[in-house]
């Protein structure tokens, strides 16, 4: 019984040559998805900060006068 259990549990399976590229593809896709998610989070955070800053700038900006300057005469 000991041999049957050890052979079954610790038997190394031979891997197919086709599995290696598939593993690399899956790993590359996972890395790409993680980077895309991180980039999306960063973009959303920066967009929110920009809109907040623009709103604060709009409130703090002095009112622009509607008067036009008279053009100066050339001498």
C-alpha positions in Angstrom: 0.0 0.0 0.0 2.9 2.3 0.7 4.2 2.0 -2.8 0.8 2.7 -4.4 0.4 5.9 -2.3 3.9 7.2 -2.9 3.8 6.5 -6.6 0.4 8.2 -6.9 1.1 11.3 -4.8 4.7 12.0 -5.8 4.8 10.8 -9.3 6.0 13.6 -11.6 3.9 14.1 -14.6 5.6 14.7 -17.8 4.6 18.0 -19.2 3.7 18.5 -22.8 5.9 20.9 -24.8 2.8 22.8 -25.7 2.1 23.7 -22.1 5.3 25.9 -21.7 4.2 28.6 -24.2 0.7 28.6 -22.8 2.1 29.3 -19.4 4.1 32.2 -20.7 1.1 33.6 -22.5 -1.1 33.3 -19.4 1.6 35.0 -17.3 2.1 37.8 -19.8 -1.7 38.4 -20.1 -2.0 38.5 -16.3 0.8 41.1 -16.0 -0.7 43.2 -18.8 -4.1 43.1 -17.1 -2.6 44.2 -13.8 -0.7 47.0 -15.4 -3.8 48.2 -17.3 -5.8 48.1 -14.0 -3.1 50.1 -12.2 -3.0 52.6 -15.1 -6.8 53.0 -15.0 -6.7 53.7 -11.2 -4.0 56.2 -11.6 -5.8 58.0 -14.5 -9.0 58.2 -12.5 -7.2 59.5 -9.4 -5.4 62.2 -11.5 -8.6 63.2 -13.3 -10.3 63.7 -9.9 -7.5 65.8 -8.6 -7.4 67.9 -11.7 -11.2 68.6 -11.6 -10.9 69.5 -7.9 -8.0 71.8 -8.6 -9.9 73.5 -11.5 -12.9 74.0 -9.3 -10.8 75.5 -6.5 -9.1 77.8 -9.1 -12.4 78.9 -10.5 -13.7 79.9 -7.0 -10.5 81.7 -6.1 -10.0 83.5 -9.4 -10.8 87.2 -9.4 -13.7 88.3 -11.5 -12.5 89.4 -14.9 -13.6 92.9 -15.9 -15.6 93.3 -19.1 -14.1 96.7 -19.9 -12.0 96.9 -22.9 -8.8 98.9 -22.9 -8.7 101.7 -25.3 -5.9 101.2 -27.9 -3.1 103.6 -27.3 -2.3 106.1 -30.1 1.1 105.8 -31.7 3.2 108.8 -31.6 
